[in-house]
């Protein structure tokens, strides 16, 4: 299993931070739900990644394909065109880069360009070549809870006991990844907030992060600006949720809670507030 200090597990091959790490998001897409189109140009995307590091990001997650509900997939050549130059540019500046992709070819090219981590929202299910590629590279791999592409909306978001089902399905997926040759100390788990889940499911999972940590791998929590936060902030079911970019304070609150629970990292669009939040959580831990 992964090395552990206190309650927080660390990932082989990456820096062992003494607190919850902050993963900043760079979407090189025209259609992501939060910031689509803002950093579509390679130069702008690299600058944004460097800005996130300056604001306190420990690593930067670069993706070229939106996974928001209803999004259609981009073709392989276009995803490569978007992602690889940004990964190369950030890595050349000494940034720890994660590549957010469901395609083995993109992961392979990004790793060759300097990426240190592969973040696959399908956990290797979307492309059968993904696990062999990551295993051959010896790279860390994020296994997210996934029930399919969201092109048709919220896919199979029905649960009797969401925590037990997500934990069991993640456990099965981790076993498949281990069988595929990825080392146990290079696996991260992610509950997949917002993927085939409604707001109540997301909140229940956040309330039971201990169950996810019991899987024995570092935990990534990716709640940034997601729909469930909009629902919480709206207050009433009939009220209109605030737009994605007005959910950063709520995101920082989740970051503090996740850090306190023992998460390895939180994935966020707006870094500064979350960087402060995880440092405060670490200070409180140290005062015990």
Backbone bond lengths (Angstrom), bond angles and torsions (degrees), N, CA, C in turn:
res aa  C-N    CA-C-N  psi(-1)  N-CA   C-N-CA  omega(-1)  CA-C   N-CA-C  phi
1 X - - - 1.457 - - 1.534 109.81 -
2 X 1.297 115.51 175.39 1.451 120.70 -177.41 1.518 111.18 -74.07
3 X 1.298 115.55 150.02 1.461 121.20 174.85 1.520 109.80 -59.68
4 X 1.325 116.12 141.89 1.448 119.46 -176.36 1.517 110.64 -131.86
5 X 1.338 115.23 134.15 1.454 121.61 172.34 1.516 106.62 -118.79
6 X 1.349 117.90 117.34 1.452 119.32 -173.19 1.522 108.60 63.66
7 X 1.332 118.18 -126.87 1.463 121.77 179.60 1.522 111.77 -96.27
8 X 1.312 117.62 -7.73 1.470 120.20 -170.37 1.519 111.02 -99.60
9 X 1.307 115.89 122.57 1.457 120.84 178.60 1.521 110.27 -85.62
10 X 1.319 115.41 148.33 1.462 121.69 178.90 1.517 109.80 -113.91
11 X 1.301 115.23 157.67 1.449 122.75 -173.13 1.520 110.29 -104.57
12 X 1.321 116.73 127.81 1.463 120.42 178.40 1.520 109.86 -61.42
13 X 1.321 114.99 139.09 1.453 120.17 177.06 1.510 114.69 92.27
14 X 1.337 117.28 -8.82 1.459 121.14 178.08 1.527 109.61 -124.77
15 X 1.321 115.38 164.96 1.461 121.15 176.74 1.529 110.41 -55.45
16 X 1.323 116.54 138.34 1.466 121.28 175.80 1.531 107.93 -94.47
17 X 1.325 116.13 88.90 1.457 120.14 180.00 1.523 110.11 -69.23
18 X 1.335 117.15 149.19 1.465 120.22 -179.53 1.532 111.82 -87.59
19 X 1.323 116.49 14.22 1.466 122.92 -179.26 1.514 106.91 -152.93
20 X 1.302 115.72 176.14 1.462 120.90 173.56 1.527 109.38 -61.47
21 X 1.320 117.46 128.68 1.460 121.46 179.56 1.521 110.76 -79.75
22 X 1.322 114.90 158.46 1.464 121.51 178.44 1.526 108.46 -113.41
23 X 1.332 114.97 118.94 1.468 122.06 177.72 1.525 107.71 -101.89
24 X 1.320 117.24 112.75 1.447 121.44 177.61 1.518 111.00 -83.96
25 X 1.322 117.17 149.76 1.465 122.65 -174.92 1.521 110.78 -105.12
26 X 1.334 115.97 128.83 1.459 121.86 169.85 1.524 107.87 -120.61
27 X 1.325 116.68 105.77 1.458 122.30 178.22 1.534 109.29 -93.95
28 X 1.325 116.05 109.69 1.462 120.35 177.80 1.536 107.09 -93.41
29 X 1.326 114.14 63.41 1.465 121.30 -173.24 1.522 109.99 -138.74
30 X 1.330 116.81 156.51 1.459 119.52 174.58 1.522 112.96 -90.93
31 X 1.359 117.66 -5.26 1.461 118.84 -166.75 1.521 115.48 -138.92
32 X 1.335 119.87 17.75 1.457 119.73 175.70 1.522 109.61 -65.98
33 X 1.348 115.64 150.41 1.465 119.21 -172.28 1.517 112.97 -64.08
34 X 1.338 117.84 -27.15 1.458 120.46 -171.67 1.523 113.54 -99.41
35 X 1.335 116.12 -47.06 1.463 119.01 -172.56 1.525 112.02 -140.56
36 X 1.335 116.10 28.10 1.452 120.27 -178.63 1.518 112.73 -55.47
37 X 1.323 115.42 130.28 1.452 120.91 177.05 1.512 115.00 91.64
38 X 1.333 117.65 -18.25 1.463 119.30 -175.97 1.527 112.03 -71.78
39 X 1.341 116.67 -31.17 1.463 120.38 -175.39 1.534 110.36 -128.09
40 X 1.343 115.17 37.36 1.455 121.07 -175.41 1.521 111.93 -72.33
41 X 1.317 117.01 -29.14 1.459 122.46 177.85 1.531 109.28 -77.27
42 X 1.347 117.08 139.03 1.467 121.31 -176.77 1.524 112.10 -56.62
43 X 1.319 116.86 -46.65 1.466 120.33 -178.84 1.520 111.12 -62.29
44 X 1.331 116.96 -42.92 1.464 120.67 179.30 1.523 110.90 -65.75
45 X 1.332 116.44 -37.75 1.467 120.23 -179.32 1.533 110.72 -66.88
46 X 1.328 116.71 -42.45 1.470 119.30 178.24 1.521 110.40 -64.06
47 X 1.318 116.51 -44.36 1.465 119.84 178.65 1.527 110.68 -60.16
48 X 1.330 116.30 -42.09 1.464 119.58 179.71 1.530 110.61 -62.52
49 X 1.338 116.91 -42.68 1.457 119.46 177.94 1.516 112.61 -60.88
50 X 1.319 116.95 -41.47 1.462 120.57 177.58 1.524 111.25 -66.74
51 X 1.335 116.37 -36.61 1.468 119.85 176.46 1.532 110.65 -63.36
52 X 1.333 116.79 -40.12 1.468 120.29 179.35 1.526 110.71 -62.50
53 X 1.332 116.17 -40.60 1.469 119.85 177.32 1.529 110.43 -63.66
54 X 1.315 116.44 -42.14 1.467 120.42 178.35 1.521 111.47 -62.23
55 X 1.329 116.74 -29.12 1.460 121.12 179.92 1.525 112.87 -85.02
56 X 1.347 117.22 -6.29 1.457 119.46 175.89 1.509 116.41 123.54
57 X 1.331 118.88 5.33 1.464 120.48 177.26 1.526 110.00 -69.88
58 X 1.323 116.11 137.70 1.460 121.43 177.61 1.522 111.51 -89.64
59 X 1.297 116.80 -27.48 1.456 122.91 175.17 1.521 108.23 -150.90
60 X 1.329 115.43 161.64 1.464 121.16 -174.50 1.524 108.90 -126.28
61 X 1.330 115.97 130.34 1.464 123.51 -177.93 1.525 109.04 -101.41
62 X 1.332 116.74 114.57 1.459 122.52 -175.86 1.524 110.01 -105.01
63 X 1.333 116.38 123.42 1.450 120.58 179.39 1.508 112.32 -132.15
64 X 1.332 116.35 146.28 1.455 120.83 -179.16 1.504 114.03 -118.40
65 X 1.340 116.45 14.22 1.455 120.31 -178.21 1.521 108.95 -143.02
66 X 1.320 116.93 123.75 1.460 120.16 178.92 1.524 110.74 -70.40
67 X 1.340 116.17 137.96 1.463 120.79 175.62 1.527 110.98 -114.12
68 X 1.339 116.60 17.71 1.461 119.68 177.56 1.526 109.67 -65.53
69 X 1.343 117.68 154.66 1.462 120.24 177.04 1.529 111.45 -55.47
70 X 1.327 116.03 131.81 1.453 120.97 178.69 1.509 114.95 90.11
71 X 1.335 117.74 -9.35 1.466 120.19 -179.05 1.520 110.63 -69.64
72 X 1.327 116.37 143.84 1.459 121.13 174.32 1.522 108.69 -98.81
73 X 1.315 116.51 150.10 1.459 121.36 -175.88 1.529 111.14 -73.20
74 X 1.328 115.78 144.70 1.460 120.72 172.86 1.524 107.87 -87.97
75 X 1.328 116.83 159.93 1.459 117.71 179.45 1.528 109.89 -78.44
76 X 1.319 114.46 164.10 1.463 121.84 -173.25 1.526 112.47 -59.21
77 X 1.322 117.22 -46.28 1.460 120.33 -177.62 1.526 111.33 -62.15
78 X 1.319 116.40 -39.70 1.457 119.93 179.89 1.528 111.26 -67.99
79 X 1.332 117.61 -40.26 1.459 119.70 177.76 1.525 110.88 -63.84
80 X 1.312 116.89 -41.86 1.468 120.46 176.60 1.525 110.80 -60.76
81 X 1.327 116.22 -43.92 1.468 120.85 -178.89 1.518 111.04 -61.29
82 X 1.318 116.30 -38.19 1.459 120.10 -178.95 1.524 112.95 -73.28
83 X 1.328 115.95 -42.24 1.463 120.60 -165.47 1.525 114.02 -89.09
84 X 1.318 117.14 -49.60 1.470 119.97 -168.11 1.529 113.32 -59.63
85 X 1.344 120.41 -45.33 1.476 118.45 179.25 1.530 113.01 -62.67
86 X 1.323 117.35 -33.18 1.467 120.12 179.41 1.518 110.04 -70.87
87 X 1.322 117.11 -43.48 1.467 120.55 176.23 1.522 110.28 -58.52
88 X 1.329 115.91 -47.05 1.472 120.04 -178.49 1.528 110.70 -62.06
89 X 1.319 116.20 -43.93 1.460 119.97 -178.79 1.517 112.94 -63.71
90 X 1.323 117.35 -43.12 1.465 120.59 -179.96 1.530 111.27 -70.84
91 X 1.332 116.29 -43.39 1.459 119.32 -179.80 1.522 111.03 -61.90
92 X 1.332 117.18 -35.81 1.468 120.58 -179.99 1.517 111.95 -67.00
93 X 1.348 116.05 -18.93 1.468 121.11 176.63 1.530 111.73 -93.55
94 X 1.315 116.56 7.13 1.460 120.61 177.60 1.516 114.91 86.23
95 X 1.331 117.52 12.21 1.464 121.41 -179.69 1.527 109.56 -80.74
96 X 1.320 116.82 137.66 1.465 121.47 171.81 1.523 107.22 -77.52
97 X 1.324 116.22 115.92 1.464 121.34 -171.60 1.522 110.66 -112.22
98 X 1.314 114.61 133.87 1.455 123.19 169.26 1.516 107.33 -106.41
99 X 1.335 117.21 140.85 1.463 119.76 175.67 1.527 108.61 -106.67
100 X 1.327 115.29 126.84 1.461 123.27 -178.17 1.526 107.56 -97.92
101 X 1.339 116.47 99.73 1.465 119.88 -176.16 1.520 110.70 -154.10
102 X 1.331 115.74 152.89 1.458 122.09 172.84 1.529 111.31 -104.29
103 X 1.320 117.47 1.80 1.462 121.33 -176.65 1.532 110.81 -107.00
104 X 1.333 115.14 130.17 1.462 120.18 178.97 1.519 111.83 -62.82
105 X 1.335 116.96 -37.97 1.463 119.82 -178.68 1.521 111.13 -63.12
106 X 1.335 116.78 -38.70 1.462 120.91 179.25 1.525 109.84 -69.91
107 X 1.333 116.01 -42.45 1.463 119.51 177.78 1.526 110.58 -59.96
108 X 1.333 116.51 -44.53 1.464 121.17 -177.75 1.525 111.44 -62.59
109 X 1.316 116.42 -46.56 1.468 120.68 -179.94 1.528 110.98 -67.82
110 X 1.328 117.06 -37.83 1.467 120.28 179.95 1.525 110.84 -67.77
111 X 1.332 117.00 -41.05 1.463 119.99 177.11 1.527 110.57 -62.17
112 X 1.328 116.22 -40.40 1.464 120.05 177.65 1.525 111.54 -65.25
113 X 1.343 116.47 -28.27 1.465 121.63 -179.58 1.526 112.51 -85.50
114 X 1.340 117.18 -2.64 1.457 119.60 175.10 1.513 116.12 120.19
115 X 1.334 119.21 0.39 1.467 120.15 176.76 1.523 109.53 -63.76
116 X 1.340 115.72 146.79 1.460 120.98 -177.45 1.518 112.82 -106.88
117 X 1.333 117.65 -11.82 1.457 122.10 -170.14 1.523 108.45 -151.33
118 X 1.342 117.37 144.04 1.462 121.82 175.28 1.518 108.73 -112.12
119 X 1.329 115.37 125.00 1.467 122.69 179.97 1.525 107.40 -112.98
120 X 1.330 116.44 100.64 1.463 122.13 -175.70 1.523 108.45 -110.07
121 X 1.336 116.79 111.28 1.470 119.31 -177.18 1.521 111.94 -64.07
122 X 1.329 118.01 -18.21 1.464 120.38 178.01 1.529 112.49 -91.44
123 X 1.315 117.43 -3.30 1.458 120.16 -178.70 1.520 113.34 61.34
124 X 1.325 116.64 27.20 1.453 120.71 179.71 1.514 114.32 91.57
125 X 1.319 117.94 1.89 1.467 121.10 -177.58 1.530 112.92 -80.99
126 X 1.329 117.61 -28.52 1.467 120.27 -174.88 1.517 112.75 -75.22
127 X 1.320 117.89 -25.04 1.464 122.08 -176.92 1.528 108.32 -140.75
128 X 1.333 118.48 112.38 1.470 120.29 -176.47 1.525 113.97 -63.41
129 X 1.340 117.53 -16.42 1.466 120.24 178.16 1.529 112.45 -82.23
130 X 1.334 117.56 -11.84 1.466 119.48 -172.49 1.527 112.51 -61.24
131 X 1.302 117.55 -50.99 1.468 119.45 -175.20 1.523 111.60 -63.59
132 X 1.348 120.32 -45.14 1.475 118.54 175.50 1.523 113.80 -59.42
133 X 1.333 117.10 -38.84 1.471 120.17 179.43 1.524 110.58 -63.00
134 X 1.332 117.17 -47.18 1.461 120.68 -178.82 1.522 110.71 -67.22
135 X 1.333 116.13 -40.28 1.469 119.82 178.84 1.524 110.92 -62.45
136 X 1.325 116.72 -43.70 1.469 120.03 179.93 1.528 111.70 -63.37
137 X 1.328 116.24 -34.25 1.469 120.55 -179.99 1.529 112.22 -79.78
138 X 1.325 117.25 -15.73 1.459 120.38 -176.41 1.513 113.08 67.57
139 X 1.337 116.36 26.61 1.464 120.79 -175.66 1.525 111.42 -89.97
140 X 1.323 117.56 152.05 1.455 120.60 170.54 1.533 110.08 -65.72
141 X 1.347 115.55 153.50 1.455 121.40 -172.26 1.521 109.93 -140.69
142 X 1.339 115.82 129.09 1.464 120.99 175.82 1.525 108.99 -90.89
143 X 1.332 116.13 123.22 1.461 123.01 177.30 1.529 107.75 -104.46
144 X 1.317 116.59 108.36 1.463 120.70 -179.81 1.523 110.38 -97.96
145 X 1.325 116.19 149.66 1.465 120.17 172.82 1.522 108.40 -70.61
146 X 1.321 116.22 125.38 1.466 121.82 -170.16 1.512 109.79 -146.42
147 X 1.321 116.15 133.46 1.460 120.11 176.88 1.523 112.31 -119.22
148 X 1.301 117.17 15.71 1.451 120.18 176.33 1.509 112.76 128.13
149 X 1.331 115.26 168.13 1.455 121.77 179.17 1.520 110.68 -64.28
150 X 1.329 116.36 147.25 1.459 121.50 -175.84 1.523 112.80 -97.48
151 X 1.327 116.94 24.01 1.462 119.97 -178.30 1.524 111.77 -59.58
152 X 1.327 116.55 -32.00 1.459 120.28 -179.33 1.512 113.91 -96.06
153 X 1.318 117.78 14.42 1.464 120.86 -178.33 1.518 110.56 106.79
154 X 1.319 117.07 -144.01 1.461 122.42 -175.80 1.527 109.40 -85.26
155 X 1.328 117.62 94.96 1.457 123.32 -170.74 1.524 111.81 -75.93
156 X 1.321 116.04 124.08 1.459 122.89 173.63 1.529 112.64 46.10
157 X 1.312 115.70 52.27 1.455 120.37 -179.75 1.514 112.70 -92.82
158 X 1.329 117.54 41.50 1.460 122.99 -179.02 1.515 109.36 -110.92
159 X 1.322 116.13 127.40 1.461 121.83 -178.04 1.529 110.02 -137.85
160 X 1.322 115.89 145.05 1.461 120.81 169.06 1.520 109.42 -87.64
161 X 1.334 115.93 -42.13 1.470 123.26 177.21 1.520 106.29 -140.52
162 X 1.341 116.73 94.85 1.459 120.13 -169.43 1.526 112.37 -61.18
163 X 1.327 118.30 -38.09 1.469 119.31 -177.80 1.523 110.44 -66.14
164 X 1.330 116.44 -49.89 1.462 120.14 -179.10 1.519 111.39 -61.57
165 X 1.331 117.06 -42.64 1.461 120.34 -177.78 1.525 111.70 -68.28
166 X 1.326 117.23 -42.41 1.468 119.54 178.56 1.529 110.25 -65.37
167 X 1.327 117.31 -43.31 1.465 119.96 179.15 1.523 110.53 -62.54
168 X 1.333 117.21 -44.73 1.469 120.16 -178.61 1.529 111.06 -65.06
169 X 1.338 116.92 -42.49 1.460 119.97 -179.37 1.525 111.26 -68.99
170 X 1.330 117.17 -37.05 1.469 119.58 175.56 1.530 110.69 -66.05
171 X 1.319 116.87 -41.14 1.463 120.64 178.96 1.531 110.61 -59.06
172 X 1.331 115.98 -44.91 1.463 119.65 179.11 1.520 111.32 -62.94
173 X 1.324 115.91 -39.27 1.461 119.62 -179.31 1.525 110.71 -69.12
174 X 1.337 117.03 -40.44 1.468 120.60 177.01 1.524 110.25 -60.47
175 X 1.328 117.33 -41.68 1.465 120.15 178.49 1.526 111.01 -60.47
176 X 1.346 116.53 -39.96 1.466 119.86 178.09 1.524 111.24 -65.39
177 X 1.323 116.43 -38.79 1.461 120.90 178.81 1.530 110.57 -66.79
178 X 1.323 116.55 -40.81 1.465 120.30 176.25 1.527 110.63 -62.63
179 X 1.324 116.33 -43.81 1.467 120.36 178.84 1.530 111.04 -62.63
180 X 1.341 116.11 -26.75 1.459 120.75 178.95 1.510 114.00 -80.52
181 X 1.334 117.67 -3.05 1.454 120.43 172.50 1.517 116.32 105.78
182 X 1.332 117.94 2.40 1.470 119.56 176.11 1.523 108.40 -82.00
183 X 1.317 116.38 130.74 1.464 121.57 -174.97 1.527 111.11 -66.43
184 X 1.335 117.65 144.77 1.471 120.30 -177.78 1.519 113.79 -61.61
185 X 1.349 118.04 -28.28 1.458 119.43 -179.29 1.526 112.28 -85.42
186 X 1.350 116.84 9.64 1.465 121.74 176.80 1.534 111.73 -121.58
187 X 1.313 116.03 20.31 1.470 121.02 -179.46 1.523 109.77 -111.02
188 X 1.332 115.52 131.63 1.467 123.87 173.05 1.526 107.08 -113.47
189 X 1.324 117.22 143.00 1.472 120.29 174.60 1.526 109.74 -111.03
190 X 1.338 115.13 149.28 1.460 122.98 -176.98 1.527 107.23 -141.32
191 X 1.339 118.91 125.17 1.471 120.51 -177.08 1.522 114.48 -69.62
192 X 1.325 118.53 -9.16 1.459 120.21 176.88 1.514 113.46 69.63
193 X 1.320 116.46 48.27 1.462 120.10 179.54 1.529 109.89 -56.14
194 X 1.322 116.43 132.53 1.455 121.41 178.72 1.515 114.99 84.61
195 X 1.323 117.80 -10.34 1.463 121.08 178.36 1.527 108.55 -95.95
196 X 1.319 116.34 110.84 1.462 121.42 -177.29 1.536 111.06 55.87
197 X 1.318 115.54 38.11 1.465 121.58 179.75 1.516 109.27 -145.42
198 X 1.340 116.08 144.95 1.454 118.88 174.08 1.527 109.15 -97.89
199 X 1.325 116.95 -178.25 1.465 120.96 -173.56 1.526 111.96 -59.45
200 X 1.319 117.28 -40.81 1.468 119.64 -179.34 1.518 110.98 -64.20
201 X 1.326 117.19 -40.32 1.467 120.25 177.49 1.521 110.92 -60.81
202 X 1.331 116.88 -45.77 1.462 120.79 -178.85 1.522 111.28 -60.84
203 X 1.312 116.80 -43.28 1.464 120.39 -178.94 1.524 111.61 -66.49
204 X 1.318 117.16 -40.08 1.467 120.23 178.76 1.528 110.25 -64.61
205 X 1.321 116.95 -40.67 1.464 119.43 177.43 1.520 111.59 -63.25
206 X 1.326 117.48 -41.37 1.463 120.20 177.39 1.525 111.69 -63.91
207 X 1.320 116.30 -31.65 1.468 120.29 178.97 1.523 112.42 -74.84
208 X 1.336 116.95 -11.74 1.471 121.04 -176.75 1.526 111.59 -129.66
209 X 1.326 116.45 41.82 1.462 119.55 178.47 1.529 111.66 -62.45
210 X 1.329 117.00 -23.88 1.463 120.22 177.95 1.524 111.42 -60.30
211 X 1.326 116.65 -33.41 1.469 120.37 179.40 1.533 110.42 -69.05
212 X 1.316 116.28 -35.70 1.464 120.22 177.66 1.530 110.93 -72.76
213 X 1.322 116.71 -38.79 1.459 120.53 177.46 1.522 111.45 -63.98
214 X 1.345 116.42 -28.56 1.459 120.67 179.88 1.523 112.92 -67.17
215 X 1.339 117.33 -10.76 1.458 120.08 173.37 1.525 111.57 -66.25
216 X 1.343 116.32 -19.35 1.461 120.28 173.82 1.504 115.81 91.45
217 X 1.341 116.93 17.57 1.460 121.12 179.55 1.527 109.70 -129.82
218 X 1.338 117.90 157.31 1.462 119.65 175.07 1.528 110.26 -55.55
219 X 1.326 115.18 146.13 1.461 121.81 -174.83 1.522 110.78 -114.01
220 X 1.332 115.82 127.32 1.453 122.57 173.77 1.519 108.66 -104.66
221 X 1.339 116.67 129.68 1.461 121.74 177.76 1.527 108.09 -114.25
222 X 1.331 116.23 119.92 1.467 121.82 -176.44 1.525 108.87 -119.83
223 X 1.325 115.34 84.64 1.473 121.12 -176.76 1.520 112.43 -106.09
224 X 1.321 117.60 -4.84 1.463 121.82 -165.16 1.531 113.73 -54.81
225 X 1.331 115.20 120.80 1.467 124.73 172.37 1.524 113.47 60.32
226 X 1.315 118.57 16.01 1.463 120.10 -172.99 1.527 112.60 -74.85
227 X 1.338 113.91 165.66 1.463 120.91 -173.01 1.520 113.29 -56.47
228 X 1.337 117.26 -37.83 1.459 118.61 -176.63 1.527 111.42 -63.42
229 X 1.339 117.27 -31.60 1.462 119.81 176.20 1.525 110.34 -68.20
230 X 1.322 116.33 -38.47 1.453 119.90 175.26 1.515 111.60 -60.15
231 X 1.334 116.14 -40.71 1.471 120.25 178.82 1.525 111.06 -65.45
232 X 1.325 116.09 -41.96 1.471 119.66 178.23 1.524 110.37 -61.43
233 X 1.327 116.56 -46.14 1.460 120.67 -176.60 1.524 112.10 -69.87
234 X 1.329 117.07 -28.79 1.471 120.00 178.15 1.519 110.95 -64.59
235 X 1.334 116.46 -32.52 1.460 120.93 175.35 1.516 113.99 85.45
236 X 1.313 118.11 -48.51 1.464 121.86 -177.64 1.523 108.86 -120.33
237 X 1.340 117.12 145.24 1.471 120.02 -177.47 1.524 113.57 -56.06
238 X 1.334 116.44 -32.99 1.466 119.08 -177.09 1.527 113.11 -85.16
239 X 1.346 117.80 -8.92 1.460 121.43 -177.66 1.532 110.67 -79.26
240 X 1.312 116.40 153.18 1.469 121.74 179.28 1.527 110.03 -82.75
241 X 1.329 118.52 125.09 1.469 120.34 178.57 1.524 110.63 -65.77
242 X 1.328 117.42 148.33 1.471 119.54 175.35 1.524 109.65 -66.23
243 X 1.350 117.88 153.40 1.465 120.21 179.22 1.527 111.52 -63.36
244 X 1.334 115.19 163.70 1.468 121.38 -172.73 1.517 113.00 -52.92
245 X 1.336 117.55 -42.55 1.473 119.60 -174.43 1.524 112.67 -73.60
246 X 1.318 117.98 -6.06 1.467 120.97 175.97 1.526 111.77 -100.61
247 X 1.334 116.24 18.96 1.473 120.57 -178.87 1.527 112.18 -112.90
248 X 1.339 117.62 16.72 1.462 119.86 -175.08 1.525 113.08 -73.00
249 X 1.321 118.07 -35.46 1.467 119.42 176.84 1.526 109.84 -65.24
250 X 1.338 116.35 -40.97 1.461 120.35 176.69 1.524 110.67 -64.16
251 X 1.319 116.79 -38.58 1.466 120.99 176.17 1.520 110.88 -60.62
252 X 1.323 117.40 -44.27 1.465 120.85 179.52 1.523 111.13 -62.64
253 X 1.336 116.94 -34.42 1.459 120.33 176.96 1.527 110.49 -63.38
254 X 1.325 116.23 -44.44 1.462 119.70 176.90 1.524 110.48 -63.43
255 X 1.327 117.25 -39.10 1.467 120.84 178.82 1.528 111.20 -59.32
256 X 1.325 116.37 -42.71 1.463 120.03 178.47 1.530 110.88 -63.48
257 X 1.334 116.13 -43.03 1.466 120.37 179.72 1.530 110.73 -64.82
258 X 1.337 116.23 -43.26 1.458 119.92 -179.79 1.530 111.02 -65.43
259 X 1.325 116.37 -42.09 1.461 120.40 177.75 1.527 110.75 -61.13
260 X 1.327 116.28 -43.66 1.464 121.12 179.44 1.531 110.89 -62.62
261 X 1.333 116.23 -34.90 1.463 120.38 -178.67 1.524 112.69 -74.56
262 X 1.347 117.62 -19.04 1.454 120.54 178.71 1.512 115.20 112.43
263 X 1.344 117.73 16.24 1.467 120.37 178.96 1.528 110.73 -61.71
264 X 1.317 115.58 145.99 1.470 121.58 175.52 1.518 110.63 -71.36
265 X 1.331 117.23 -41.45 1.460 120.62 -177.94 1.522 110.24 -156.17
266 X 1.329 114.58 158.18 1.459 122.35 171.69 1.523 107.81 -122.46
267 X 1.329 116.09 141.16 1.470 122.28 -176.49 1.525 107.87 -106.34
268 X 1.354 116.41 119.05 1.464 119.75 -172.29 1.524 111.81 -139.14
269 X 1.329 114.87 154.63 1.458 121.30 176.82 1.527 111.75 -84.71
270 X 1.319 116.50 -42.27 1.460 122.11 -178.31 1.525 107.13 -106.66
271 X 1.330 116.86 112.74 1.459 120.86 -165.57 1.512 114.26 -84.50
272 X 1.324 118.67 -40.92 1.460 119.82 -165.25 1.527 113.41 -56.32
273 X 1.329 117.44 -48.19 1.460 120.17 -177.50 1.526 111.07 -64.74
274 X 1.317 116.94 -39.76 1.462 119.74 178.95 1.516 111.35 -69.76
275 X 1.340 117.93 -37.67 1.465 120.26 176.27 1.526 110.26 -59.06
276 X 1.317 117.03 -40.67 1.467 120.98 175.49 1.529 110.79 -64.91
277 X 1.336 115.79 -42.83 1.462 120.33 -175.94 1.522 111.95 -62.68
278 X 1.337 117.53 -43.90 1.461 118.69 -177.57 1.528 111.01 -71.95
279 X 1.318 116.97 -29.46 1.465 119.08 176.75 1.531 111.61 -71.16
280 X 1.313 116.82 -36.51 1.464 119.69 174.71 1.533 110.31 -65.85
281 X 1.322 116.48 -42.34 1.466 119.74 177.73 1.525 110.54 -59.62
282 X 1.332 116.58 -41.05 1.476 120.08 178.61 1.521 111.28 -65.83
283 X 1.321 117.49 -39.32 1.462 120.77 179.05 1.524 110.94 -63.63
284 X 1.322 116.53 -39.75 1.471 120.34 178.38 1.530 109.75 -65.45
285 X 1.340 116.39 -42.42 1.471 119.16 176.47 1.531 110.51 -57.59
286 X 1.335 115.20 -43.85 1.461 119.69 -176.83 1.523 113.35 -68.94
287 X 1.330 117.64 -17.83 1.458 121.78 -178.72 1.537 112.96 -87.17
288 X 1.319 116.39 -4.27 1.468 118.76 -177.63 1.523 111.19 -69.74
